[in-house]
């Protein structure tokens, strides 16, 4: 990795001396949960600091329970110049010792540029060429999110001995969900009338990106094979998946639809005890595999590169990839499930 700041004095991360720290992570769900490992590393590196997370409303409830942050602000994408100016002024008044930009978008680069005007900019870890800790690896756009954030933190001095070696990069851990919320009935499979063994189907994806959606008839045919083994298939998703779920259940009545019934916490705890999960390239798929479910992830390579954003987890995750998901057969996915070793 080259450095545009090689001939200048290296800034110093305040580390344990920091009192106020800002983390920026605005969206999307998959990227948000993949950044939780980096957030944990920031929490451990600044143990005495008050850590504020700047995010967006969909993640407020989840973030407020997360043990890695103390304050959650949800106006990370203000609408209009007046609201944006108010956000910048609030950041300036907070006098953060250091800001970690885990979004690294054009928007957040503009936030840094605005903070530079009219005074000294705060220490900033991100992808702006003038920030104190500039992650200037030209290959960063092709790195997996977990690896990219780990290297960004290395540049900022947040890594043991300056580097995370091998597979030691800060990995997202969702094991805090159940202890933080307590073992309440709503977090257990019985709350949804699920009987173990069960598995999760995640058929959702961006509605305008048809290539990323495995055909509904394929999900139904796969669900029949799964149900025939004695494993109960359960569908999770949001309102956009309602019609898809109805069609799958119509074709295979042994499937249980939980569409619109699960929040982020319940996705995590259901995945913890699921036999396995099958799903498209979507946020809940990342949550499920990070929570500990073995997984089969379906990727349309014309839309996204699994090397950059494939789900990861503590248990095996197999990627079925093709230019579009119409090219992935039910037999392909079935063989991958058999390879996981999860069938009775």
Secondary structure, DSSP 4 states (H G I P E B T S, - for coil): ---TTTTSPPP---GGG-SEEEEE----HHHHHHTHHHHHHHHHHTTTSEEEEE-BGGGHHHHHH-TT-SEEE-BTT--SHHHHHHHHHHHHHHT-SEEEESS-SHHHHHHHHHHHTTSPPPEEEES-TTSSEE---TTGGGS-HHHHHHHHHHHTT-SGGG---TT-S-----THHHHHH-S-GGGSGGGGT--SSEEEEE----TT-GGGSPPHHHHHHHHHHHHHTTPEEEE---GGGHHHHHHHHHH-TT-EE-TTT--HHHHHHHHHT-S-EEEESSHHHHHHHHTT--EEEEEETTT--HHHH----SS-EEEEEESSGGGS-HHHHHHHHHHHT---
